[in-house]
Amino acid sequence: MYYERLLVGNVRYLGNSAHDFAIGPGHLRRWNLFPAGSSSSALLRALALAGLGQRQLERLAQRSPLSLAERVDQPVHLEFVQVRHALQEREATSPVRRHLGWWGGEGGQFSALPKSAMRQRDPAARAGRPDLGRSNVGRLLLGYATWRTAEGLEYAGQPGVEPTRLPGDHFGEPAMYPALLADEINLDSPQEQKEMMLRAVKALRTAGVASETTLLLGVAPDTTTGRRRTSDDAEALCNSRSGRIHLFPVSPSADVVAFRNFQARGGFLVTACKNAGRVYHVEIQSRRDNPCRVMNPWPGKPVIVHEAGRMEHVPIQVDKSNGECVVFATRAGHTYSLEQTGG
């Protein structure tokens, strides 16, 4: 199975765009060069979702809500031409070309794209609905092994093999632990997933990956192991792995700290300051025409955004589906300030 064409709409970092992977019907390119950076990750994620069946996508949405939308008030549109044919087969076969798609609604739930909503017409491809069953891609997305402990499930490297690290072990963590799932399990993942990851890290507390993983999940690393300090990592001050900017996620409330022009995903340079009482300065410079998503530095308090040098407020949306995220449109080269209102 492979894909000849992918059309996306309202996908973060891709916007509305079409991507061709074939020279023509039935003629797949030997190589397809993807753009670098966040747009490449978004394109790969869209292709992975295209390979899922309906039941798989339902399971994925339950375990890890999908937040692909560029505009939270509009649905995500994924449309693709899928070819059922193994190129390495020696027997003569007749590839089956199908025109399918997903329609993303609120809360990361997806349903099959109806034929009437398809934006491209391909007479050689039969319009249909994605299958119910499993796929290899789906196993990659959903198949992380786990190990049950007295405290609950934790992630493991091999099914039925307890994650552990013995004295003297060196650089062996990836063999017994599914690497750093820093991007897939992050600050905005469901609490159950974060707890499973933290239990796995606890079992490997002396490993080199342990302190980085706990920090990326918003927990101060265990400094008794002699590993790195929290202050050594910029992501203790600004974490944007999920696509949403979290300010001072692992900074003690009593700390007085500031940072300037830290890079955040989506093409932003972030500057922020806090004292022992509160965050008192947030400035975001945009390097692309992208929506900015930043967690409210003052939870429960109203926020205003204005462009540097201008008095009028920038329109914002507050996404409360997972925490309190302030969303606003930005323009490349412009700088924006966030301020708390209402005391």
SULRA-V35052 format. One record per pair of residues at least 24 apart in sequence whose ideal C-beta (glycine too) atoms are under 6 Angstrom apart, sorted by the first residue. I is the first residue (numbers start at 0). GAP is how many residues later the second one is. Records with the same first field share a line. If there is no record, write none. Layout:
I->GAP / GAP
This chain:
0->83
1->26 / 81
2->77 / 79
3->77 / 79
4->76
5->74
6->72 / 113
7->38 / 70
8->68
9->59 / 60 / 61 / 64 / 66
10->31 / 57 / 65
11->56 / 58
12->25 / 26 / 29
13->28
24->99
25->69
37->227
45->32
47->89
49->30
50->84 / 86
51->86
52->78 / 79 / 80
53->76 / 78
54->77
55->82
56->53
60->47 / 48
64->43
65->42
69->221
71->247
74->28 / 29 / 30
75->28
77->24
78->39
80->41 / 44
96->27 / 28
97->27 / 28 / 30
98->26 / 28
99->28 / 30
143->34
150->48
152->43
153->42 / 45 / 46
154->41 / 42 / 45
162->37 / 40
164->39 / 41 / 42
172->31 / 34 / 36
176->27
179->29 / 33
181->34 / 59
182->58
185->55 / 56
186->31 / 52 / 55 / 59
187->54 / 56 / 134
214->35
217->31
219->30
233->28
237->24 / 32
239->24 / 25
243->49 / 51 / 81
244->49
245->49
246->25 / 50
247->26
265->24
281->56
282->54
283->52
284->50
285->44 / 46 / 48
286->45
287->44
288->42 / 43
290->36 / 38
291->36 / 38
292->32 / 34
293->32
294->28 / 30
295->28 / 30
297->42
298->25
300->39
301->39 / 40
302->35
303->35 / 37
304->31 / 33
305->31
306->27 / 29
307->27
